Amino acid sequence: MARFAAYRAQGTGFMTRTLGLSQFVIIIVIAVALIFAWDFGRRIVETVQMVQALQAADRQLTQVEQANTRLAALKQDVTSDEWLEKQARARLHYTREDETVFIPAATPPPPVAPPPVIVAPPPQRTIWDDILDALFGPTQH
């Protein structure tokens, strides 16, 4: 027991330390800062996702409006007699009286495309080849 008291008197041995008020405040401030940083990051991610969803919806709306415009124009055309006559002539080969229609017997075949150029792939290198080259320099072949 006397030996334990001697160690305490010298400042060495089994000393217990307690947190001071300033250290406790610093720990609390750091914890609050980390919570705010996490919340801020989460909100940024949510905002980016909402902006991307809004942009996708705008693109889809533009496509739908374009399709609507095309369909409205087609509806306008379909209700006219000129469109009906044009379709009958093009698809069914109808003619008016005293007209001569020429339908070619055969169409020439399309030109043959040249064969594609096949480039030989570079030789496969393993990760070990890259590591050895980085350590000892490239090998001389």
C-alpha positions as CSV (number, residue, x, y, z in Angstrom):
1,M,0.0,0.0,0.0
2,A,2.8,2.3,0.7
3,R,4.3,1.5,-2.7
4,F,1.0,2.5,-4.4
5,A,0.9,5.8,-2.5
6,A,4.5,6.5,-3.6
7,Y,3.6,6.0,-7.3
8,R,0.7,8.4,-6.9
9,A,2.9,10.9,-5.3
10,Q,5.4,10.7,-8.1
11,G,2.8,11.1,-10.9
12,T,3.4,7.7,-12.4
13,G,1.5,4.5,-12.2
14,F,-2.3,4.0,-12.1
15,M,-3.6,7.5,-12.6
16,T,-7.1,7.9,-13.9
17,R,-7.9,10.8,-16.3
18,T,-11.2,12.5,-16.6
19,L,-12.4,14.6,-19.5
20,G,-12.3,18.3,-18.9
21,L,-15.2,20.5,-19.9
22,S,-13.4,21.8,-23.0
23,Q,-12.7,18.2,-24.3
24,F,-16.3,17.3,-23.7
25,V,-17.5,20.3,-25.6
26,I,-15.1,19.5,-28.5
27,I,-16.4,16.0,-28.7
28,I,-20.0,17.2,-28.8
29,V,-19.2,19.8,-31.5
30,I,-17.5,17.2,-33.7
31,A,-20.4,14.8,-33.3
32,V,-22.9,17.6,-34.2
33,A,-20.8,18.6,-37.2
34,L,-20.6,15.0,-38.5
35,I,-24.4,14.7,-38.1
36,F,-24.9,17.9,-40.1
37,A,-22.4,16.8,-42.7
38,W,-24.2,13.5,-43.2
39,D,-27.6,15.2,-43.4
40,F,-26.3,17.8,-45.9
41,G,-24.8,15.0,-48.1
42,R,-28.1,13.0,-48.0
43,R,-30.1,16.1,-49.0
44,I,-27.7,16.9,-51.9
45,V,-28.1,13.3,-53.2
46,E,-31.9,13.6,-52.9
47,T,-31.8,17.0,-54.7
48,V,-29.7,15.6,-57.6
49,Q,-32.1,12.6,-57.9
50,M,-35.1,14.9,-58.1
51,V,-33.4,17.1,-60.7
52,Q,-32.6,14.0,-62.8
53,A,-36.2,12.8,-62.5
54,L,-37.5,16.2,-63.5
55,Q,-35.2,16.3,-66.6
56,A,-36.3,12.8,-67.6
57,A,-40.0,13.9,-67.2
58,D,-39.3,17.0,-69.4
59,R,-37.7,14.8,-72.1
60,Q,-40.6,12.4,-72.0
61,L,-43.1,15.3,-72.2
62,T,-41.3,16.7,-75.2
63,Q,-41.4,13.4,-77.0
64,V,-45.1,13.0,-76.2
65,E,-45.9,16.5,-77.5
66,Q,-44.0,15.8,-80.7
67,A,-45.9,12.5,-81.2
68,N,-49.2,14.4,-80.5
69,T,-48.3,17.0,-83.1
70,R,-47.5,14.3,-85.7
71,L,-50.7,12.5,-84.9
72,A,-52.8,15.8,-85.2
73,A,-51.2,16.5,-88.6
74,L,-51.9,12.9,-89.7
75,K,-55.5,13.2,-88.5
76,Q,-55.8,16.4,-90.6
77,D,-54.4,14.6,-93.6
78,V,-56.5,11.5,-93.3
79,T,-59.7,13.5,-93.4
80,S,-58.9,15.0,-96.8
81,D,-59.7,13.4,-100.1
82,E,-56.2,14.1,-101.5
83,W,-54.6,11.9,-98.9
84,L,-57.0,9.0,-99.6
85,E,-56.3,9.3,-103.3
86,K,-52.5,9.4,-102.7
87,Q,-52.6,6.3,-100.5
88,A,-54.8,4.4,-103.1
89,R,-52.3,5.3,-105.8
90,A,-49.2,4.4,-103.8
91,R,-50.3,1.3,-102.0
92,L,-53.0,-0.2,-104.2
93,H,-51.8,1.1,-107.6
94,Y,-55.2,2.6,-108.4
95,T,-55.4,4.8,-111.4
96,R,-57.8,7.3,-112.9
97,E,-59.4,6.8,-116.3
98,D,-57.0,7.3,-119.3
99,E,-53.9,7.0,-117.1
100,T,-51.1,4.5,-117.7
101,V,-49.2,3.1,-114.8
102,F,-45.7,1.8,-115.1
103,I,-44.7,-0.8,-112.5
104,P,-41.1,-2.0,-112.9
105,A,-40.7,-5.7,-113.2
106,A,-37.7,-6.0,-111.0
107,T,-35.5,-3.6,-109.1
108,P,-31.8,-3.9,-109.3
109,P,-30.1,-5.4,-106.3
110,P,-28.4,-3.0,-103.9
111,P,-24.6,-2.7,-104.2
112,V,-22.7,-5.2,-102.1
113,A,-21.0,-3.6,-99.1
114,P,-17.3,-4.2,-98.8
115,P,-16.4,-6.7,-96.0
116,P,-15.6,-5.1,-92.7
117,V,-12.0,-4.5,-91.8
118,I,-11.1,-6.7,-88.8
119,V,-8.3,-5.3,-86.7
120,A,-6.3,-7.8,-84.7
121,P,-6.7,-7.2,-80.9
122,P,-3.6,-6.2,-79.0
123,P,-1.9,-9.1,-77.1
124,Q,-3.4,-9.8,-73.7
125,R,-1.3,-8.5,-70.8
126,T,-1.8,-9.7,-67.3
127,I,-1.7,-7.5,-64.2
128,W,1.6,-9.2,-63.3
129,D,3.2,-8.1,-66.6
130,D,2.2,-4.5,-65.7
131,I,3.6,-4.8,-62.2
132,L,6.9,-6.4,-63.4
133,D,7.3,-3.7,-66.0
134,A,6.6,-1.0,-63.4
135,L,9.2,-2.5,-61.0
136,F,12.0,-3.6,-63.5
137,G,11.2,-1.7,-66.6
138,P,9.7,-3.0,-69.9
139,T,11.0,-6.3,-71.2
140,Q,13.1,-6.3,-74.4
141,H,11.6,-8.6,-77.0
